[in-house]
């Protein structure tokens, strides 16, 4: 993974820990507006922080497996562990890149959707009914 991405993830992880400490502070709990804002930020950072922590653990597993490759008795087990860890690392890197994508501010908003049969008679009414059931 690129060093710039790792640096960004480390900054987000540190912010997650900072927000966690702030949420436990009595002064923050007394200020409901700030507490609510910090709770939202904490929820947004939790997934990224957990995935990054897991990724770092996998990187440590890879380093351990590579050190075990030097031992002739442990070589076969180390190769299996190394393959497994590299596969997990690639999956987590893809997941982290998706988690780093900016969120759309409209995702939190509600929407009204009207489903109505247009021209087409009974078929249009059946389709509108199916569509309504699918989204309700």
VOKOLZA-250721 format. One record per residue: x, y, z of N, C-alpha, C in turn; residue number from 0. Coordinates in nm, 4 decimals. Atoms other than C-alpha are relative to their C-alpha. Example, Ala and Ser with C-alpha at 12.3 -4.5 7.8 and 13.67 -1.06 7.14 Angstrom:
BEGIN
<pt <0.0890 -0.1190 0.0000> <1.2300 -0.4500 0.7800> <0.0900 0.1200 0.0000> 0> <pt <-0.0820 -0.1190 -0.0060> <1.3670 -0.1060 0.7140> <-0.0770 0.1090 0.0730> 1> 
***
This chain:
BEGIN
<pt <0.0852 -0.1170 0.0000> <0.0000 0.0000 0.0000> <0.0900 0.1236 0.0000> 0> <pt <-0.0789 -0.1219 0.0111> <0.1233 0.3503 -0.0768> <0.0205 0.0635 0.1378> 1> <pt <-0.0268 -0.0645 -0.1300> <0.2883 0.5355 0.2134> <-0.0960 0.1150 0.0302> 2> <pt <0.0930 -0.1110 -0.0235> <0.0545 0.8323 0.1649> <-0.1345 -0.0509 0.0514> 3> <pt <0.1261 0.0585 -0.0467> <-0.2500 0.6087 0.2124> <0.0159 -0.0485 0.1434> 4> <pt <-0.0252 0.0477 -0.1362> <-0.0941 0.4511 0.5216> <0.0041 0.1180 0.0966> 5> <pt <-0.0055 -0.1188 -0.0854> <-0.0222 0.7987 0.6620> <-0.1404 0.0543 0.0262> 6> <pt <0.1386 -0.0463 -0.0159> <-0.3849 0.9016 0.6017> <-0.0762 -0.0915 0.0954> 7> <pt <0.0675 0.0958 -0.0876> <-0.5086 0.5835 0.7700> <0.0479 0.0139 0.1442> 8> <pt <-0.0514 -0.0195 -0.1357> <-0.2806 0.6410 1.0685> <-0.0595 0.1252 0.0627> 9> <pt <0.0610 -0.1228 -0.0510> <-0.4140 0.9959 1.1035> <-0.1459 -0.0234 0.0387> 10> <pt <0.1401 0.0306 -0.0320> <-0.7727 0.8684 1.0921> <-0.0100 -0.0877 0.1245> 11> <pt <-0.0004 0.0877 -0.1172> <-0.6895 0.5986 1.3477> <0.0283 0.0805 0.1272> 12> <pt <-0.0300 -0.0857 -0.1150> <-0.5364 0.8576 1.5818> <-0.1196 0.0877 0.0346> 13> <pt <0.1190 -0.0822 -0.0243> <-0.8425 1.0807 1.5393> <-0.1100 -0.0839 0.0643> 14> <pt <0.0986 0.0904 -0.0590> <-1.0644 0.7818 1.6204> <0.0272 -0.0177 0.1491> 15> <pt <-0.0352 0.0159 -0.1410> <-0.8759 0.7267 1.9460> <-0.0222 0.1293 0.0774> 16> <pt <0.0208 -0.1297 -0.0639> <-0.8895 1.0992 2.0234> <-0.1485 0.0242 0.0267> 17> <pt <0.1449 -0.0178 -0.0159> <-1.2661 1.1122 1.9673> <-0.0528 -0.0940 0.1080> 18> <pt <0.0410 0.0953 -0.1027> <-1.3069 0.8023 2.1830> <0.0314 0.0552 0.1393> 19> <pt <-0.0360 -0.0595 -0.1286> <-1.1226 0.9774 2.4668> <-0.0901 0.1190 0.0318> 20> <pt <0.0873 -0.1153 -0.0221> <-1.3315 1.2930 2.4201> <-0.1409 -0.0426 0.0392> 21> <pt <0.1347 0.0474 -0.0342> <-1.6546 1.0933 2.4370> <-0.0081 -0.0460 0.1450> 22> <pt <-0.0015 0.0428 -0.1396> <-1.5506 0.9645 2.7788> <0.0176 0.1139 0.0979> 23> <pt <-0.0218 -0.1164 -0.0847> <-1.4839 1.3148 2.9113> <-0.1335 0.0533 0.0527> 24> <pt <0.1238 -0.0481 -0.0624> <-1.7435 1.4536 3.1539> <-0.0459 0.1322 -0.0615> 25> <pt <0.0368 -0.1276 0.0609> <-1.7333 1.7998 2.9943> <-0.0679 -0.0176 -0.1340> 26> <pt <0.0609 0.0273 0.1302> <-1.8183 1.6573 2.6552> <-0.1400 -0.0568 0.0170> 27> <pt <0.1315 0.0608 -0.0235> <-2.1057 1.4535 2.7934> <-0.1017 0.1058 0.0397> 28> <pt <0.0912 -0.1063 -0.0426> <-2.2550 1.7678 2.9491> <-0.0461 0.0850 -0.1183> 29> <pt <0.0344 -0.0782 0.1187> <-2.2522 1.9488 2.6121> <-0.0604 -0.0944 -0.1042> 30> <pt <0.0692 0.0971 0.0850> <-2.5140 1.7499 2.4190> <0.0270 0.0207 -0.1487> 31> <pt <-0.0237 -0.0280 0.1421> <-2.4520 1.9240 2.0867> <0.1365 -0.0547 -0.0441> 32> <pt <-0.1349 0.0498 0.0319> <-2.0796 1.8448 2.0914> <0.0045 -0.1519 0.0111> 33> <pt <0.0029 0.1450 -0.0191> <-2.1456 1.4935 2.2215> <-0.0624 -0.0685 -0.1214> 34> <pt <0.0672 0.0568 0.1163> <-2.3819 1.4259 1.9312> <0.0914 0.0042 -0.1231> 35> <pt <-0.0903 -0.0132 0.1153> <-2.1321 1.5568 1.6740> <0.1167 -0.0980 0.0110> 36> <pt <-0.1107 0.0936 -0.0196> <-1.8483 1.3509 1.8245> <-0.0457 -0.1445 -0.0165> 37> <pt <0.0524 0.1362 0.0159> <-2.0685 1.0412 1.8332> <-0.0139 -0.0360 -0.1475> 38> <pt <0.0107 0.0245 0.1448> <-2.1378 1.0761 1.4609> <0.1380 -0.0225 -0.0611> 39> <pt <-0.1359 0.0141 0.0531> <-1.7687 1.1239 1.3867> <0.0607 -0.1332 0.0420> 40> <pt <-0.0518 0.1276 -0.0505> <-1.6816 0.8241 1.6036> <-0.0568 -0.1165 -0.0810> 41> <pt <0.0636 0.1073 0.0777> <-1.9305 0.6069 1.4156> <0.0581 -0.0068 -0.1414> 42> <pt <-0.0570 -0.0009 0.1351> <-1.7859 0.7155 1.0793> <0.1420 -0.0544 -0.0012> 43> <pt <-0.1401 0.0419 -0.0043> <-1.4271 0.6477 1.1869> <0.0183 -0.1436 0.0475> 44> <pt <-0.0150 0.1329 -0.0599> <-1.4941 0.3137 1.3577> <0.0341 -0.1076 -0.1024> 45> <pt <-0.0254 0.1035 0.1012> <-1.5047 0.0995 1.0428> <0.1411 0.0107 -0.0572> 46> <pt <-0.1336 -0.0203 0.0565> <-1.1880 0.2531 0.8983> <0.1063 -0.0395 0.1013> 47> <pt <-0.0989 0.0282 -0.1039> <-1.0023 0.2266 1.2278> <0.0127 -0.1495 0.0258> 48> <pt <-0.0047 0.1441 -0.0253> <-1.0971 -0.1370 1.2849> <0.0675 -0.0734 -0.1157> 49> <pt <-0.0600 0.0648 0.1174> <-1.0054 -0.2393 0.9309> <0.1498 0.0291 -0.0067> 50> <pt <-0.1419 -0.0352 0.0018> <-0.6735 -0.0536 0.9565> <0.0766 -0.0769 0.1073> 51> <pt <-0.0633 0.0781 -0.1065> <-0.5930 -0.2239 1.2876> <0.0171 -0.1450 -0.0433> 52> <pt <-0.0090 0.1376 0.0503> <-0.6683 -0.5622 1.1313> <0.1073 -0.0114 -0.1083> 53> <pt <-0.1003 0.0009 0.1066> <-0.4517 -0.4753 0.8289> <0.1412 0.0026 0.0583> 54> <pt <-0.1327 -0.0043 -0.0634> <-0.1586 -0.3851 1.0535> <0.0349 -0.1339 0.0631> 55> <pt <-0.0242 0.1315 -0.0593> <-0.1974 -0.7175 1.2352> <0.0398 -0.1008 -0.1085> 56> <pt <-0.0343 0.0897 0.1110> <-0.1886 -0.9009 0.9021> <0.1417 0.0289 -0.0494> 57> <pt <-0.1367 -0.0338 0.0408> <0.1281 -0.7106 0.8087> <0.1022 -0.0586 0.0974> 58> <pt <-0.0885 0.0621 -0.0991> <0.2870 -0.8285 1.1339> <0.0061 -0.1512 -0.0203> 59> <pt <0.0025 0.1440 0.0281> <0.1777 -1.1842 1.0517> <0.0881 -0.0335 -0.1208> 60> <pt <-0.0833 0.0219 0.1185> <0.3470 -1.1541 0.7115> <0.1476 0.0069 0.0376> 61> <pt <-0.1400 -0.0117 -0.0426> <0.6708 -1.0371 0.8725> <0.0432 -0.1219 0.0805> 62> <pt <-0.0317 0.1183 -0.0802> <0.6592 -1.3249 1.1218> <0.0170 -0.1224 -0.0891> 63> <pt <-0.0090 0.1148 0.0909> <0.5968 -1.5775 0.8446> <0.1274 0.0063 -0.0836> 64> <pt <-0.1233 -0.0125 0.0779> <0.8878 -1.4398 0.6433> <0.1223 -0.0347 0.0844> 65> <pt <-0.1107 0.0379 -0.0880> <1.1176 -1.4784 0.9439> <0.0027 -0.1509 0.0213> 66> <pt <0.0071 0.1447 -0.0200> <0.9950 -1.8364 0.9860> <0.0480 -0.0771 -0.1234> 67> <pt <-0.0472 0.0667 0.1216> <1.0960 -1.9147 0.6258> <0.1462 -0.0428 0.0112> 68> <pt <-0.1415 0.0347 -0.0173> <1.4599 -1.9259 0.7397> <0.0186 -0.1328 0.0716> 69> <pt <-0.0087 0.1259 -0.0746> <1.3889 -2.2233 0.9658> <-0.0459 -0.1146 -0.0908> 70> <pt <0.0379 0.1089 0.0917> <1.3919 -2.5456 0.7556> <-0.1175 -0.0832 0.0505> 71> <pt <0.1093 0.0812 -0.0545> <1.1503 -2.7237 0.9909> <-0.1350 0.0704 -0.0121> 72> <pt <0.1246 -0.0772 0.0020> <0.8927 -2.4459 0.9772> <-0.0317 0.0567 -0.1390> 73> <pt <0.0132 -0.0623 0.1314> <0.9316 -2.3565 0.6082> <-0.1361 -0.0252 -0.0653> 74> <pt <0.1266 0.0330 0.0671> <0.6220 -2.5386 0.4772> <-0.1174 0.0725 0.0660> 75> <pt <0.1077 -0.0684 -0.0711> <0.3939 -2.4001 0.7471> <0.0089 0.1513 -0.0230> 76> <pt <-0.0185 -0.1435 0.0207> <0.5423 -2.0523 0.7004> <-0.0463 0.0416 -0.1394> 77> <pt <0.0438 -0.0327 0.1358> <0.4760 -2.0627 0.3247> <-0.1524 0.0055 -0.0083> 78> <pt <0.1467 -0.0005 -0.0017> <0.1106 -2.1519 0.3828> <-0.0519 0.1240 0.0716> 79> <pt <0.0409 -0.1176 -0.0772> <0.0785 -1.8798 0.6450> <0.0239 0.1278 -0.0806> 80> <pt <-0.0340 -0.1175 0.0798> <0.2466 -1.6301 0.4141> <-0.0999 0.0202 -0.1142> 81> <pt <0.0988 -0.0103 0.1083> <0.0111 -1.7067 0.1232> <-0.1345 0.0479 0.0538> 82> <pt <0.1277 -0.0378 -0.0601> <-0.2933 -1.6786 0.3486> <0.0019 0.1462 0.0434> 83> <pt <-0.0094 -0.1375 -0.0489> <-0.1737 -1.3536 0.5047> <0.0047 0.0999 -0.1153> 84> <pt <-0.0057 -0.0911 0.1147> <-0.0949 -1.1959 0.1672> <-0.1371 0.0145 -0.0655> 85> <pt <0.1356 -0.0069 0.0564> <-0.4417 -1.2834 0.0390> <-0.0896 0.0883 0.0870> 86> <pt <0.0796 -0.0842 -0.0906> <-0.6024 -1.1298 0.3489> <0.0415 0.1457 -0.0105> 87> <pt <-0.0505 -0.1369 0.0106> <-0.3802 -0.8238 0.3129> <-0.0553 0.0687 -0.1242> 88> <pt <0.0535 -0.0584 0.1235> <-0.4915 -0.7660 -0.0472> <-0.1483 0.0330 0.0147> 89> <pt <0.1428 -0.0253 -0.0209> <-0.8582 -0.7982 0.0504> <-0.0206 0.1221 0.0887> 90> <pt <0.0149 -0.1128 -0.0923> <-0.8153 -0.5557 0.3380> <0.0427 0.1317 -0.0645> 91> <pt <-0.0422 -0.1219 0.0688> <-0.6287 -0.3056 0.1202> <-0.1111 0.0516 -0.0903> 92> <pt <0.1123 -0.0416 0.0844> <-0.9189 -0.3025 -0.1246> <-0.1129 0.0568 0.0853> 93> <pt <0.1061 -0.0469 -0.0889> <-1.1658 -0.2643 0.1612> <0.0355 0.1374 0.0575> 94> <pt <-0.0427 -0.1292 -0.0534> <-0.9622 0.0224 0.3095> <-0.0118 0.1099 -0.1050> 95> <pt <0.0124 -0.1008 0.1052> <-0.9536 0.2021 -0.0242> <-0.1456 0.0395 -0.0208> 96> <pt <0.1426 -0.0313 0.0119> <-1.3316 0.1771 -0.0463> <-0.0453 0.0847 0.1188> 97> <pt <0.0387 -0.0755 -0.1190> <-1.3673 0.3035 0.3114> <0.0541 0.1424 -0.0021> 98> <pt <-0.0571 -0.1341 0.0069> <-1.1472 0.6037 0.2305> <-0.0725 0.0912 -0.0989> 99> <pt <0.0750 -0.0833 0.0938> <-1.3791 0.7214 -0.0457> <-0.0891 0.0961 0.0781> 100> <pt <0.0824 -0.0966 -0.0741> <-1.5608 1.0386 0.0611> <-0.1479 -0.0379 -0.0043> 101> <pt <0.1431 0.0285 -0.0105> <-1.9172 0.9977 0.1775> <-0.0790 0.1125 -0.0664> 102> <pt <0.0886 -0.0987 0.0598> <-2.1949 1.1736 -0.0102> <-0.0840 0.0621 0.1110> 103> <pt <0.0782 -0.0620 -0.1082> <-2.3609 1.4299 0.2203> <-0.1496 -0.0286 -0.0105> 104> <pt <0.1424 0.0283 0.0166> <-2.7000 1.3367 0.0755> <-0.0375 -0.1410 0.0451> 105> <pt <0.0290 0.1367 -0.0435> <-2.6677 0.9761 0.1976> <-0.0830 -0.0034 0.1278> 106> <pt <0.0698 -0.0025 -0.1283> <-2.8065 1.0748 0.5378> <-0.1417 0.0554 -0.0113> 107> <pt <0.1307 -0.0631 0.0155> <-3.1136 1.2458 0.3970> <-0.1048 -0.1009 -0.0452> 108> <pt <0.1126 0.0836 0.0406> <-3.4555 1.0948 0.3372> <-0.0523 0.0455 -0.1360> 109> <pt <0.0588 -0.0342 0.1294> <-3.6446 1.0896 0.0096> <-0.1416 -0.0556 -0.0072> 110> <pt <0.1340 0.0478 0.0283> <-4.0066 1.0597 -0.0937> <-0.0011 -0.0505 -0.1433> 111> <pt <0.0073 0.0572 0.1334> <-4.0642 0.8316 -0.3896> <-0.1449 -0.0383 -0.0258> 112> <pt <0.1370 0.0330 0.0363> <-4.4001 0.8099 -0.5610> <0.0032 -0.1037 -0.1109> 113> <pt <0.0078 0.1061 0.0997> <-4.4727 0.4889 -0.7482> <-0.1443 -0.0026 -0.0496> 114> <pt <0.1344 -0.0059 0.0550> <-4.7672 0.5169 -0.9829> <0.0014 -0.0619 -0.1393> 115> <pt <0.0106 0.0612 0.1324> <-4.8826 0.3241 -1.2866> <-0.0318 0.1081 -0.1019> 116> <pt <0.0251 -0.0967 0.1070> <-4.8642 0.5306 -1.6018> <-0.0832 -0.0655 -0.1087> 117> <pt <0.0729 0.0613 0.1107> <-4.9962 0.4441 -1.9423> <0.0510 -0.1418 -0.0190> 118> <pt <-0.0386 0.1390 0.0186> <-4.9943 0.0745 -2.0117> <-0.1014 -0.0950 0.0583> 119> <pt <0.1081 0.0847 -0.0487> <-5.3048 -0.0518 -1.8412> <0.0395 -0.0904 0.1144> 120> <pt <-0.0208 0.0954 -0.1090> <-5.2935 -0.3634 -1.6260> <0.1475 -0.0335 0.0198> 121> <pt <-0.1428 0.0330 -0.0115> <-4.9288 -0.4408 -1.7028> <0.0746 0.1086 0.0766> 122> <pt <-0.0648 -0.1110 -0.0698> <-4.8224 -0.0957 -1.5831> <-0.0363 -0.0028 0.1480> 123> <pt <0.0431 0.0080 -0.1399> <-5.0266 -0.1397 -1.2643> <0.0705 -0.1144 0.0714> 124> <pt <-0.0717 0.1129 -0.0601> <-4.8695 -0.4817 -1.1997> <0.1466 0.0355 0.0259> 125> <pt <-0.1399 -0.0386 -0.0164> <-4.5208 -0.3420 -1.2548> <0.0150 0.1006 0.1139> 126> <pt <-0.0061 -0.0992 -0.1073> <-4.5894 -0.0449 -1.0262> <-0.0192 -0.0671 0.1355> 127> <pt <0.0206 0.0735 -0.1252> <-4.7186 -0.2827 -0.7575> <0.1234 -0.0789 0.0395> 128> <pt <-0.1238 0.0744 -0.0282> <-4.4093 -0.5025 -0.7878> <0.1105 0.0934 0.0469> 129> <pt <-0.1022 -0.0975 -0.0362> <-4.1848 -0.1991 -0.7709> <-0.0236 0.0539 0.1412> 130> <pt <0.0331 -0.0497 -0.1337> <-4.3664 -0.0677 -0.4638> <0.0351 -0.1031 0.1069> 131> <pt <-0.0302 0.1056 -0.0981> <-4.3365 -0.4017 -0.2823> <0.1506 -0.0213 0.0142> 132> <pt <-0.1444 0.0202 -0.0039> <-3.9696 -0.4252 -0.3732> <0.0674 0.1048 0.0890> 133> <pt <-0.0644 -0.1074 -0.0752> <-3.8867 -0.0906 -0.2086> <-0.0666 0.0298 0.1334> 134> <pt <0.0628 -0.0277 -0.1301> <-4.1183 -0.1068 0.0928> <0.0224 -0.1131 0.0966> 135> 
***
